[in-house]
Amino acid sequence: MTGQYDTPTEPSSEQNSVVITGVMIESLGQTKPWVNFLAVMGFLGVAFMVISGVLIMFGATKFDGGPGGMVMMGFLYILCSLLYFFPSVFLYNYSCAIGRFINEGKTRDLEESLSAQKSFWKFVGVYTLVCLGLALLGFVLAIILPLLF
């Protein structure tokens, strides 16, 4: 595979140049099936959440006592499926770009794979921060609200 990689479009100094080794390519190749597996599992999870949400909303229409809460719960299931959809897309794009890089050896494909991986981890990081913030808010409210009433 030596010699089939694109040359950088910008000249770089010796200290900044990177040599792509066979070990790097092998590691990416071994990562690809796991990334693809997790992407597919994410998409399946999204599909099951959407189906569950629709079934919950459909089932809510069968109740005589008012479907409001159940319809809202079904809607929340569908809304929450978005939390799994976007990281699954990033993982899928990462897997595809790895495959293209291994098959064609183009620098652009390696850049796209790293960009998709960055997007995945950025999403996971922001999601984690939001969850930590909500957990902290819930903890504070759990302490303050009982004191107020």
Order of alpha helices (4+ residues) and beta strands (2+ residues): alpha-alpha-alpha-alpha
